[in-house]
Amino acid sequence: MKLKKFHFIMILFFSVFLTAGITAIVLSFGDDKVVDPKNKINVPNINNGILADGIIGDYTEFEKLFETYKNIKENYVDEIDAEQLVEGAINGMVDAMGDPYSDYMTAEETESFNEQITSSFEGIGATIEERDGNIVIVAPIKGSPAEKAGLRANDAIIEVDGKNIQGMSSSEAVLLIRGEKGTEVSLTISRPGVKEPIHVEITRDVIPIETVYYEMLDHSIGKIQITSFSEHTYDELTSALDDLKTQGMKGLILDVRQNPGGLLNQAIDITSLFVPKGKVIYQMEYKDGTKERQLSNQKETFDIPLVAVVDEGSASASEILAGALKESANVPIVGVKTYGKGTAQTAASYSDGSSLKLTTARWLTPDGNWIHEKGITPDYIVELPEYAKLPYVSPELELKESMMSDEISIIEEMLDVLGYEPGKVDGMFDADTKQAVTNFQRNHDLEVTGIVSGETTTKIMEALGKKLEEEDPQIQKAVELLLKKIK
């Protein structure tokens, strides 16, 4: 169970006929942004519901679409909502491409989507994507309700408040999951490796977008965790670097585990801090086969030994950073294979506030590698301990002597890892389990009841998270590599 330090980041921040031009805007791709290509989309003229002559380009394939609309409007037995029909047609067209990163968003969905780059929003705090018909968590936000509730990368959200959301787009799901501070949402989660669905009650809150956390470790090694690439991340990072340098930093660990991405301009500026000026950060490949290279704009040489740490939740902009560090700056990468998102999207805004998010390019690493659905393989593969994968247990459950359940088995395993000797890990709450719980409660100044519920459950999971943080083998490997370089 990954608790606290570096997991859970799902930012659930996240019509009329087209009679006006549609202008591209800066938008997220997965969570990365692509610069404005300033394109316009020409829209066919419509005459009595039938495609008119003299339009730009060859749109004869739309005759069937407009004939169908005309037929429905004139002959359907009940009243119809014309706007709903048009939006349904657009959604169907986009869905037919089979690209989870392309999406049509209503005005309401677009407004919600755009909030992800502001200073805060209200919701549960996690990033999601549509994958094979499911809404899947890419990674939950540090300190968010999603993190505290135990959501983690690759969890599939099956139901929201009892409503099945399979087949929905990510923007549609966001509108159901997000909500005002203080309100509750019930999620049913399918987790890889766990047979039974997990039911989680989460109280929504204000989610501040603080993206950089840092500390000085032993041996004057600085550690900076970047949780996403938001509009202020570069400023937060440079401030952290200045402070660590003032403290005498001799080596740096850059931690982008469970970072699902963010703004492309931030990724470029941040990567340029560590990649020599003029070196390639990434390449963008377009439909016609042309490629554009993004070069580092480094202003000052970074001469402190550096190691980056990644995991399966490192996606999009995080992968741009990792790929550039590995191939253009010879920076060692530690951890496990990254997520594998190698496409870029642009957005077209419509006059009614709705928008179309469309995959328009592939991004490649400096050496021309396309990491889509493959990820970046670290130079040093280091797995987290098995106990890091233990599922979340709801504090609302009351587990006590003579009971038997999967949740009891999880608690027993947690207590065993923490050194409290609960006896055989078999899901049976026996005398040994009760004694282990009693000892834990006594050592953590909790009411001694021998029952696992509420604060006791929370404290057990927090203790496990602290142990993982202290023993983190990925960070330990990064420190080991840096100590060899520090003079």
PyMOL commands that set and color helices and strands:
alter all, ss='L'
color gray80, all
select helices_A, chain A and resi 60-75+82-95+107-117+145-148+170-177+218-220+233-246+264-274+317-328+386-389+406-417+431-443+455-471+473-485
alter helices_A, ss='H'
color red, helices_A
select strands_A, chain A and resi 23-25+27-29+32-34+46-47+50-51+103-105+120-123+126-131+134-140+156-160+163-164+184-190+198-203+205-208+212-216+221-226+251-255+280-286+291-295+306-310+333-335+343-349+355-364+380-381
alter strands_A, ss='S'
color yellow, strands_A
deselect
rebuild
show_as cartoon
